[in-house]
Amino acid sequence: MFRAFAHLQRHPSSGIFYFRIAIPAHLRDTLGRREVKRSLGTGLRSEATVVAHRLYAETMELFTRLEKKRMAPAPKQPKPVPAADILAALDSMPVSPDGSLQKITVTIAGNKVVIEGDNRDEEVKAAADLLRLAPVTAIPAAAPKGRPKKETSVTLSTMVKAYFDEVKATGTQTEKTIEENRAIFQLLQEVTKNPTAETIGIKAAIDFKAVLLRLPPNRDKKYPGKSVSEILRMRPAETMSNSNVNKYLRRCGALFTWGKRHGYCHDNPFTGLAIRRDRLPHQQRERFTIEDLQRLFDPAHLRRDARKSYMFWLPWLGLYTGAWLEELCQLHLDDIRQVDGVWCLDINAKDEKRLRTLSSERLVPLHPRLVELGLLDHVEMLRKRGEQRLFPELGHRRDGYGQTASKWFARYRERLGITKPFHSLRHTVIDSLKQSGVEYKLVAALAGHSDESMTFGRYADSYRPDVLLPVVKMLDFPINAMSNY
């Protein structure tokens, strides 16, 4: 029985499994490649194995078809039509009183020949010469009128449905991402009138981009019940940001890349359509300034006796770990533990928790200031109460545990006149360590970024907490003294 593991390979950086199988040497010229390689879109071996079984069966079926076609006997070539047959056919045709043939069509051995000339002798000679010099081949059946139907002639909505069927089967996207993508693809179907996936070319993709540049953000909330054409006729003053337009184009590109790999279309028309950034990547989200931090962490605003514990602890955790908001909001009490004598946050995807990538799983040593603030005492108090999670007041919603906390922080910083989001705390941590001269690989380990090198990425274990603790201690921000708490 086929073992899918024999054809699985894990990517050294992303951890995503690939299906790979060599193409038999005698079929490589036919297929134009040496192997079949396809991403399985998951880092879980159990899920990858299921998909690999299906791909193996499909690949073997393809090889079998090509093998049969290769071994089939070559079709027999029709023999040339003898001149006598040509003359006999012409002799059987009616002639005009003066002895010349009218313009006629003669079918000889399945070949249609139109003959027209001044006299019979001339016509007979021309027809005989033409048909005697080359074998007569059967005339192909007349092509149906209109554009020939292709194997890929399925509607865009059919391809979208197949895409989401696979996403749900493999669990490779969060519920939030699925809903976002569904809305984007529905918009694409509305704008393009849901043609076949194959007929969406570069012009249709450019036209879709032009529509995006004229649409407002949150159009369903601002213009409920309005179609795209109706909204465009209203000429909204506020339009989608370039980054949001790029997100739509990127998601559509991912759909067509998937469709191309699965035979629904031949090309990805969204390649290269992204709007060029007017700022460098590190300028997209600014770090908090010292003045921002002093306002954010002023005890008059960030109070220990806040109505909900996350309203105090989340900003502090973000400032001294650089973790994503969702990573912090979904923490269990058991995720705050000692490893080799160092207190750490164990950021993992166990139970109901989710991470952005496989490399996001990591141990982050606790900064001494978090211990001084009483984080460990707070954890022990929650344990005595029988709680399991660090922030039990945060319920799981469509976007995870962080949705409520994200909205709270947005209101909190807006009250203080600050426009930067919670994610800027992560930017602040990474930039602070960079400016302190910390080695890139150490910062990447704390941030949960993958190591792309073969030596460290594949053959070395993660950095130990005792190695990362001195790096964490380098985070030092001139904000209010501990006595204020």
N, C-alpha and C positions, 0 to 999 in steps of 0.2 A: 504494500500500500504506500502511496506517495506520502512522504513526510514534508510538509510545507517548510519546515525549518531549513531544509537543504537549499531552498531558494530564497531565503530571507536574509537581508543584510541591514544592519542598523547604521544610520548615518552617524559619524563620530561626533558631530557638533549638535545637531538638532535632536538626535535620539529617535527620529522617525524611521520606521521600517520601510525597506524597499523590496520589491519582488524582482528577482533577476534570474534569467535562464538563457543559456547559450543557444543560438540558432544553429541547426545542423549546417555543416560547411556547404553542402550541395544546394541549400536553400537560401544562402546569404545573398547571392546575386539577385535572386527574385525579390527578396524583402529589402535589400539595400542596407542592411546592417548586420552586425555580428551577434547582437544579443537583444533580448527584450528586457527593458528595465522600466519599472513604474513605481512611483511613490504610493504607499498604502495609506498615507494620511493619519497614521496613529503610531504612538510609541508603546502601545500595549501589545505584548507578544500574542496574547490570546486572540485579540481582535485581528491582528495582522495575519495570523495563521488562517482564520476563516476566509479572509479576502484572498489570500494567496492560493488556497485550494481552488477557488473559483477561477482565478486568473490562470492557474496551471491547466485546468480543464479546457478553458477557452484557447489557450496557446497550443495545447496538444491537438485540439480539433482543427486549428488553422494549419498546423504542420501536416496533419493527415490529408486535408483537402489539397494542399499544394503538392504533396507526394503523389496522390492519385492523378492529379492533373499532369504532373511531370511524367508519370509512367504510362499515361494513356497513349495509344497508337496515334501517329500523326494522321490527319484527315487525308483521304486520297485526292490527288489532284485530277481534275477532269481532263480527259484527253482532248487534243485539238479536234475540231470539227473537220471532217474530210471535205475537200472542195466539192465532191459529188453531191454531198448532202446540201451544201449551200446552193448549188445549181438547181437541185431538185426542188428546194424550197422556193427559189425564185421563179422557177418554171411553173409552179402551181399558183402563182399570184396572177391576177387579171392584168391585162395590159390595155393601153389606149389604142384606138384604131390605127394610129401611125406607128405602132409597135414599141413605143416607149412606156416605161413604167411610171406610174404616178408616185408621189411621195408616199411610201408605205413603211410599215413597221413589221419586221419579220422576227419571230422568236425561234431561235435555233439552239437546241440543247440548253434551254433556260436563259439564253442571252438575247436581249432585245437589240435589234439593229435597225436603225432608221436609214433608208436608202432613197436617194433622190439624185437624178442625173439627166443628161440630155437624151441618151438612148440606152437600149437594153444592154448592148455589149459593154458599154462603159460602166454601167451600174453593176453588172455581173462581175466584171473584172475587179472593181473597187471593193465590192463586198467580199469576194473570194480572197483577195490579197489581205484584207484586214483580218478576217477570221482564220485564215490559214497560218498566219505568222505567230499567233499567240493562243495559248489554251483558253477555252471558253470557261468562264467562272459563273457560278450562280449569282443572280442579282439579289442583293440583300433586300430584306423586306423594307417597305417604305417606312421612314421614321415617323412617329406620331407627331402631329402638329403641336406647336408650342414647345416650351423648354423641357428637355428630357428630365424625367424624374430620377433623382439620385438616391442612393441608399441613405444619405444623411438628411433627406428631406423630411425632417420632423419639425414641428413647431417649437418656437422658443419656450413656450410654457411646458412642453413635454420634456425638454432638456432640463429645465429648472426643477421639475418634479423629480426626475431621476437623480439630480444633484442632491436634493434635500433627502431623498430616500437613503442615499449612501451616507450622508452626514449623520442622519439619525441612527443608522445601523452601526456606525463606527464610533459615535459619540465624540467626534473631533471638534465640535463647536459648542459653545455655551448657548443657553436659551436666548440670552440677550443678542449674541451674534447672529443666531438663526433669524430672529425677528428683524434685526437690522437688514440682513441680506435679503430677506423675503420682501421687505418694503422697497429696497433698491431694485430688485429684479421685477417687481410689479410695475414700478415706474418705467423701467426699460420696455416692458411689454406694452404699456399704455402709449408710450411715445412712438414706438416702432410699429404699432398695430399688430403685434404678435405674429410676425412672419415666420418662415422656417429659419432654424438656427443658421443654416448654411448661407442664406441670402443676406444676413446681416454683415455687410462689408465695412470698409473704412469710412465710406460716406455716411452710412447710418450711425456709426460710432461717433463721428465728428458732429453730426446733427444732434445726437443725444447730449454730447458735451455742451453744445451751444444752448440747449434747453436748460441744462443744469446751471449754467452761468446766469440765467435770467430768473431762476426760481428762488423764492425766499426760503430762509431756514424755517424748520418746523411748519411747513406749509399746511399739514393736516390740522394742526391746532389753530393756526391763524386764518385758514380758509377752509373750514370744514365743509365737506360735501361738494367742493369745487373740483372740476377736472383740471388737468394740466393746461389745456388750451384756454380754459376760462381764466385761470390764474395769470397766464402770460398776457392775456388781453388787458388785464387790470394793471399791468406794468408796475409791479411792486418796487418800492424804492430800495428796500433792503434785500440783498440777494445773498445766496450761500457764499461762505468763505472759500477761498481757493483750496485750503486744506480739506474742506468737506467735499468739494467737487472732486478732488483727487482721490478721496476715499471711495466715492461712488465709482469712479473709473477703475480704481484698483480692484474693487470687489467684482465688477463686471468682467474685468480681465481675468480674475481668478476663475470665474464661472466658465469662460470660454477656453481657458487653458485646460480645465477639467473636461469640457465638452470635446476638445480636440483629441485628448488622450483616449476618450471613450467612444470616438467615432461619430459624434453628433455634428461636427463641423470640421473643416480643414484648416482654418486659420483663426487667430485671435486678433480681431480688428482693433482692440483697445490698447494694444502694445504701443508704448511711446506717446500716448496722448496726455499724460499728466502735465499740469501747469508747472512751469519752472518756479522753484521757490525764490522769493525775493530776500530770504534770509538763510543763513547757515543753520544746520540742524540744531546746534547748541543755542541758537538765538530764538528758537521757536517757543520755548518756555524759559523764562528768566528765573534765576535763583532769587531767593529772598535777600533783600539788603539787611544790614544791621538794624536800620530803623524799622523795617518791616518786622523783624524778629522781636525787637523790643516791644512793639505794639502787640504782636500776636501773643507773647508770653508774659505780658504785664499781668501781675496777680489781680489787678482790679478787673480784668476782663476774663482771664483764664483761671477760673476758680476751682479749688480742690473740692469744694462742696457743691459742685455743679449738679443740676437735676439728674443727669445721667453720667455714669463714670467715663464713657468714651469722650464726653465733652471736655474732659481734663487730660486723659491719658493719650488719646490719639495724636494730638500735635507733638507731645513730648516724644512718643515712640517714633513718629515720622522724622523728627529732627535728629535723633541719635541712632537710627537704624537705616534710614533711606529706603525703607520697605514701601511697597505699594499699599494704598489704602485698604484694598480688599484683602491683602495678605494679613494685615493687622486685625481687621474686623472679624476674620474667621478663626482666629487663634483659639485653641483649646488651652485649658490650664496645664494639661500635660505637655504642651508645646513649650512651656517655660521650665527649663530643666538644666541641671548641671551636666556638663560633659568634660571629663578629665579635670574636674575642679573649677571649671569656668561656667558661670551662668549664661545661658544662651536662649535665644528665640529659635525654635525648631520650625522653620517654614517648610511645610510639606503639603502633599495632596491626599493625605489619608482621609478616610471616611467621606464626608460630603464636601470637603474642601477642594478647591481647584486652583491650579497655578497657570500662569501664562505659557510657560515652556517647561520642558524637563529640567533645564539648567536652573530654573527658579528655585528648585529645592535646595536648601542650604541651611547652615547654622550661623546665626549672627550673634556674636558675643554681646552681652548687655553692657552698655556704657555705665561707668560708675555713677554718673549723675542720675540715671534711672533708678539705681539701687538706693541712692540717697533720698530720692523723692518718695520712696516707699513702695515701689512696684512689687517687690517680693512680699511685703506685708499685705498688700492688697490682694495678691494671688492667694496667700494663705487664708485670708478672711473669706474669700469666695469658696475655697475648698471646704471650709468649716460649714458654710451655708449649703453645701451639697451641689454647688454649681459645677458645670463641666466646661463652660466657655468663659473666656476672659471678659467678653462683653455680652452677657446673657440678655441684655435689653435690646440687642439688635437681632431682629428676626430675618430669616432668609426670604428674600424677594426675588423677582425675576433676574435682577442684575447681581445677585449674591447677597452677602451680608452688609456690603458697604454703601448701599443706596441711600439709606436714611442718614448715615454719618456724613456722606458726601454733601447732601443738601444742607445739613446743619453747618458744616464748615464753610460752605459758600455764603450762607447768611452771616456767619460770624465774621469772616474777613471783610465782607462788604460793609458791615457796620463800622469797621475800623478804617475804611477807605482803602482797602487793599484789593487789587484785582487778580492777583496770582492764585492759582488753584492749589489744592493739597499736594499735587504731584510736584510742585516747585520745591517742596521740602526735600524730595529725593534728588532733584537737581542741585539743591544747596549742599547736600551731603557729598555727592560725587565730586562737585566742583571744588569744595573745600579740601577734600583729600588730594585732588589733582594739584591744587595750588600749593599744598604742603609737600609735594614731591613724592607722594606714595606711588609705588610701582603699580602699573596698570593692572596686572594680573591679580593683585591683592584687592584692588578696588572692584574689579569685575566679580571676584568671588563674593564680596559683601553684597553687591548689587544683584547677584543672580544672573550675570551674563555668562554665556558659554565661552569656553576657552577653545579657540579654533585651531590651536597648534596640535600636531600629531603627538609630540612628546608629552606635554602636560595634559592635553585634552583627552587622550585615549589611555595613556599608560600610567598617569599619576592620579592618586586619590585627591579628594577635596582638601583644601587647607584646613588644618586643625584649628579649633577655637583659640588655643593658646598662641598660635601664630597670628591670628587675626585680631586678638584683643588689643595689642599695642597700636594697631592701625585705628581701631575704633576710638581709643583714648585720645587720638590726635584731633578728634572733633571737639573743638572748643569755641564756643560762641559767647561774646560779651553781652549776655542778657542778665536779667535780674538775679540777685543772690538767692541762695537757697533759703536764707532766713525768712524771706518773704512768704514762704509756704509753711 
